[in-house]
Amino acid sequence: MGDEQYVRYRDDTKVLAAIGACVDRQTGRVAVRVPRELAEAAVAAWERTEDGAPGAETPEQYALRDAAAELALIGLAISERGRWEGAEVTVDLDVASAGAALRAAR
């Protein structure tokens, strides 16, 4: 690939970020229902303590740690404002956290 393609990709990223800013102003949080077992696992991820800072990481290791951090943030949201209703938890998630969960599912 030529450098000109990466210039276009950088421009595309700026447009994507501008669309994200528009979406953010319109949505904020979305209400979702999560099975109790998954909600409990997310809360456990939030409550877990990791020892030390990460060292050098491969791109795959970074992506795994980033996904685990997203799960922990969902656990925080569940801890703070989740409504436990039988076999499910209803929680208002930040749209970015909901999007991270959707990307992980694909």
C-alpha positions as a Markdown table, in Angstrom:
| # | Residue | x | y | z |
|---|---|---|---|---|
| 1 | Met | 0.0 | 0.0 | 0.0 |
| 2 | Gly | 1.1 | 3.5 | -0.7 |
| 3 | Asp | 1.4 | 6.3 | 1.7 |
| 4 | Glu | -1.5 | 8.1 | 0.0 |
| 5 | Gln | -3.8 | 5.3 | 1.2 |
| 6 | Tyr | -2.8 | 5.9 | 4.8 |
| 7 | Val | -3.4 | 9.6 | 4.4 |
| 8 | Arg | -6.9 | 8.7 | 3.2 |
| 9 | Tyr | -7.3 | 6.3 | 6.2 |
| 10 | Arg | -6.3 | 9.1 | 8.5 |
| 11 | Asp | -8.9 | 11.4 | 6.9 |
| 12 | Asp | -11.5 | 8.6 | 7.2 |
| 13 | Thr | -10.6 | 8.3 | 10.9 |
| 14 | Lys | -11.3 | 12.0 | 11.4 |
| 15 | Val | -14.7 | 11.6 | 9.8 |
| 16 | Leu | -15.5 | 8.6 | 11.9 |
| 17 | Ala | -14.5 | 10.5 | 15.0 |
| 18 | Ala | -16.8 | 13.4 | 14.0 |
| 19 | Ile | -19.7 | 11.0 | 13.5 |
| 20 | Gly | -18.8 | 9.6 | 16.9 |
| 21 | Ala | -19.1 | 13.0 | 18.4 |
| 22 | Cys | -22.5 | 13.5 | 16.9 |
| 23 | Val | -23.7 | 10.1 | 18.2 |
| 24 | Asp | -22.3 | 10.9 | 21.6 |
| 25 | Arg | -24.3 | 14.1 | 21.8 |
| 26 | Gln | -27.5 | 12.2 | 20.9 |
| 27 | Thr | -27.2 | 9.0 | 23.0 |
| 28 | Gly | -25.0 | 9.0 | 26.1 |
| 29 | Arg | -26.3 | 5.8 | 27.6 |
| 30 | Val | -28.4 | 2.9 | 26.5 |
| 31 | Ala | -30.4 | 0.6 | 28.7 |
| 32 | Val | -29.5 | -3.1 | 28.3 |
| 33 | Arg | -30.4 | -6.4 | 30.0 |
| 34 | Val | -27.6 | -8.8 | 30.8 |
| 35 | Pro | -28.0 | -12.3 | 32.2 |
| 36 | Arg | -27.0 | -12.5 | 35.9 |
| 37 | Glu | -24.1 | -14.8 | 35.3 |
| 38 | Leu | -22.5 | -12.4 | 32.8 |
| 39 | Ala | -23.2 | -9.4 | 35.0 |
| 40 | Glu | -21.5 | -11.1 | 38.0 |
| 41 | Ala | -18.5 | -11.9 | 35.8 |
| 42 | Ala | -18.3 | -8.3 | 34.7 |
| 43 | Val | -18.4 | -7.1 | 38.3 |
| 44 | Ala | -15.7 | -9.6 | 39.2 |
| 45 | Ala | -13.5 | -8.2 | 36.4 |
| 46 | Trp | -14.1 | -4.7 | 37.9 |
| 47 | Glu | -13.2 | -5.9 | 41.4 |
| 48 | Arg | -10.1 | -7.8 | 40.4 |
| 49 | Thr | -6.7 | -6.3 | 41.2 |
| 50 | Glu | -3.9 | -6.7 | 38.6 |
| 51 | Asp | -0.4 | -6.7 | 39.8 |
| 52 | Gly | 2.1 | -4.3 | 38.2 |
| 53 | Ala | 2.0 | -2.4 | 35.0 |
| 54 | Pro | 2.1 | -4.3 | 31.7 |
| 55 | Gly | 5.4 | -4.7 | 30.0 |
| 56 | Ala | 6.0 | -4.8 | 26.3 |
| 57 | Glu | 3.0 | -6.2 | 24.6 |
| 58 | Thr | 2.2 | -7.7 | 21.2 |
| 59 | Pro | -0.7 | -6.1 | 19.4 |
| 60 | Glu | -2.8 | -9.2 | 20.3 |
| 61 | Gln | -1.9 | -8.9 | 24.0 |
| 62 | Tyr | -2.8 | -5.2 | 24.0 |
| 63 | Ala | -6.2 | -6.0 | 22.3 |
| 64 | Leu | -6.9 | -8.6 | 25.0 |
| 65 | Arg | -6.0 | -6.3 | 27.8 |
| 66 | Asp | -8.1 | -3.5 | 26.3 |
| 67 | Ala | -11.1 | -5.8 | 26.0 |
| 68 | Ala | -10.7 | -6.9 | 29.6 |
| 69 | Ala | -10.6 | -3.2 | 30.6 |
| 70 | Glu | -13.9 | -2.6 | 28.7 |
| 71 | Leu | -15.5 | -5.6 | 30.6 |
| 72 | Ala | -14.3 | -4.1 | 33.9 |
| 73 | Leu | -15.9 | -0.7 | 33.0 |
| 74 | Ile | -19.2 | -2.5 | 32.3 |
| 75 | Gly | -18.8 | -4.2 | 35.7 |
| 76 | Leu | -18.3 | -0.8 | 37.3 |
| 77 | Ala | -21.5 | 0.4 | 35.6 |
| 78 | Ile | -23.4 | -2.7 | 36.9 |
| 79 | Ser | -22.0 | -2.1 | 40.4 |
| 80 | Glu | -23.0 | 1.5 | 40.5 |
| 81 | Arg | -26.4 | 1.5 | 38.7 |
| 82 | Gly | -27.4 | -2.0 | 37.8 |
| 83 | Arg | -30.9 | -3.1 | 38.8 |
| 84 | Trp | -30.9 | -6.9 | 39.7 |
| 85 | Glu | -34.1 | -8.4 | 38.5 |
| 86 | Gly | -34.2 | -12.1 | 38.9 |
| 87 | Ala | -32.1 | -13.8 | 36.2 |
| 88 | Glu | -31.1 | -10.5 | 34.6 |
| 89 | Val | -29.5 | -7.2 | 35.4 |
| 90 | Thr | -30.7 | -4.0 | 33.7 |
| 91 | Val | -28.1 | -1.3 | 33.4 |
| 92 | Asp | -27.7 | 2.0 | 31.6 |
| 93 | Leu | -24.4 | 1.6 | 29.7 |
| 94 | Asp | -22.3 | 4.3 | 28.2 |
| 95 | Val | -22.8 | 3.9 | 24.4 |
| 96 | Ala | -19.0 | 3.4 | 24.1 |
| 97 | Ser | -19.1 | 0.4 | 26.5 |
| 98 | Ala | -22.1 | -1.0 | 24.7 |
| 99 | Gly | -20.2 | -0.6 | 21.4 |
| 100 | Ala | -17.1 | -2.3 | 22.7 |
| 101 | Ala | -19.2 | -5.3 | 23.8 |
| 102 | Leu | -20.8 | -5.4 | 20.3 |
| 103 | Arg | -17.4 | -5.3 | 18.6 |
| 104 | Ala | -16.2 | -8.2 | 20.8 |
| 105 | Ala | -19.2 | -10.3 | 19.8 |
| 106 | Arg | -18.4 | -10.0 | 16.1 |
